[in-house]
Every structure is written in C-alpha cells, then in structure tokens.
Amino acid sequence: MSQPTTPTSTMRAVSQDRAGAADVLKVIETARPEPGRGEILVRVRAAGVNPADWKTRQRGVFADGATPPFILGFDVAGVVEAVGAGVTLFQPGDEVFGMPRFPHQAGAYAEYVSAPARHFAPRPRGLDPVQAGALPLAALTAWQALVDTADVRAGQRVLIHAAAGGVGHLAVQIAKARGAYVIATASAAKHDLLRSLGADEVVDYRTQDVADTVRDVDVVLDGIGGANWSLSLRTLRPGGILVSILPFDDTFPAARAEAAGVRAVFMLVEPDHQGLREIGALVEDGHLRVIVDSVFPLERAAEAHESGETGRTTGKIVLTVTPTPGAHEVLPSGDAPANA
C-alpha cells in the first residue's frame, strides 16, 4: 500500500526583485504560507492577470508601500488545503474563488495563497477553475461600481467604456441583469460580442464622437480616465453619476461636473464575500459569463503580461498553476484523479 504524500514546505511562485519590464518576472522556490486565525490556505489552480498586476510590476511598489521582492496577483481560484483557527465557512477540499487582500499583496502567482476566509466564496457551479480565476477582481469592480456605488436600476441608461475589456464585458452583463439600457463603447470588431452579452447600443469610439452620439445617461462607468472623463461628463443628464475606477488627477474637470449637476466618484474595489456570492448567483442563473482571452502556464507569466499590455485583448488573461510533482493535493468533492 502506498504511503500518503507528505505536504511540501515550499512552493513555486513568480516573483520580481526589481521594477521593470515583463522580463523581471522569474519563477522562484519560496516558503509555503500557513493559514493564520480566520484564514484559509488555498492551493491555487488559476490566477487572473489584471492591469493592476503589470502596473505594480512597472512601478515596483504596492499600495501599502511594499517594494520588491514580491509576488504579484490578486485573482485566485483553487482548493482549500487547510483552515486556520476560527474558520467555519470552508473546509479542506472546498472549491473557492476570490480577490484576497486587494490592494495589498496577495501573491496569487503561486502554488498556494493564505488569506482571510471571507475574502473568498464558493466557486459557482458550472464554472471551471480557469473561468473562476478570471472573474473576481474584474467582476467585483463592475459590481461595486454599478450596484453598490451607482445603484443601477431598471430603466436607467448606463454607458460603459472599454466594454470588451476585463471589467467592461462583465459590467455590460451586470447592468443588463439589473434591467438597465446598456450603451457600450468598443472597436467595431467587438460589437457583435457585446450585443451577444446584452448591450442595447454599441458605439465605435474610433469613428464616432461618443459625447455627440450618446446623451441623457444616468450612469457612466469609466476605466479609461484622462480626456475620457470630460467626454463622459458630457453624456450625463443632471443628477447622473460618473464612476471612475481610476483615481482623479489634476486633469479632471471638477468645475464642469459641478456646473452640470452630476456626481463624479472614484471607486477602488475591495475584497467582498457577499459580492462574490452575488456574482456567483448571476453565473449560476445564466446572467453572467466571463470571456477568457488567453491562458498561460504560471511559468509564462511574463508573456501573459506582455499580451495584456498590448491593450488588444478581449476579456481576461489567466495563468494556470499545476502542483509541484510530489506535492500534497486535496481533491474537492466531485473531482477525481486524472488516472481514476
């Protein structure tokens, strides 16, 4: 009879020791984390790649001031390996997804992640690990912007910029599920996709002046910033709201927003157990699907970053994580070993 495999005390991860281009990302061997009180240890199956990742890589600093060496990544889909003291939500073998610790270091580009249990939720039924790994940060951003911040309601007109991107394509579906009339901006090649996701009207920002084409909007979700803030304000009706997922700077025309009688707010996404459950319910009810542009193994994280930085992807990029040979693995209920 074979003996059970002893859990390893180390893991593979993708780290950087300095700021720079994608080639600063290297595979390293590092200590495996352990769950503290109220935390779970998750064996990572997939990790989403987000603009926040390559921007942090380029700047070489996290929001809390942490500097290299560090491990990037916020989106996690995986299996609970162990639970810390006081955790009642999960047990080993549970499939989970989440956006732990954002905007501080979560270390998702690794074989294991340890984080507060309530930064995760059960993986939605019918969603595979790659799709689940693509979902948390982008979907929570869209949910918290449209639902928690703007309180989108049936019959309202909602404008979503960069609607074929990671946040945008999910925002289209969330706004539609709330009963809104959805207007999306994207290049012409992506219009059919956006209509299939529920967009009522699609505007080609390359050939059309969005502010001249779109009027009387109740809510704008803007993930572009810069000159686009001014454009967005022109589309809003009095009493409307612009939700930016980029921080305002000196270029933002605050006086124009005040004169137009509209609100403008910057929203930073945060870990949200209940929000993840709401998103999962939309997935299970068939109202939300995540588009995965491309999938790379963990070892090719640098290529994944280079692809994302082109700005030409549709939906999300995902890294897949396979366990180190000989490492301990807890199989979730319903899964079977490959050779079963």
Secondary structure, DSSP 8 states (H G I E B T S, - for coil): --------SEEEEEEESSS-SGGG-EEEEEE-----TTEEEEEEEEEEE-HHHHHHHHHT--TT---SSEE----EEEEEEEE-TT--S--TT-EEEE-TTTTS----SBSEEEEEGGGEEE--TT--HHHHHHSHHHHHHHHIIIIIIT---TT-EEEESSTTSHHHHHHHHHHHHTT-EEEEE--GGGHHHHHHTT-SEEE-TTTS-HHHH--SEEEEEESS-THHHHHHHHHEEEEEEEEESS---TTS-HHHHHHHT-EEEE------HHHHHHHHHHHHTTS----EEEEEEGGGHHHHHHHHTTS---SEEEEE----TT------TT---TT-
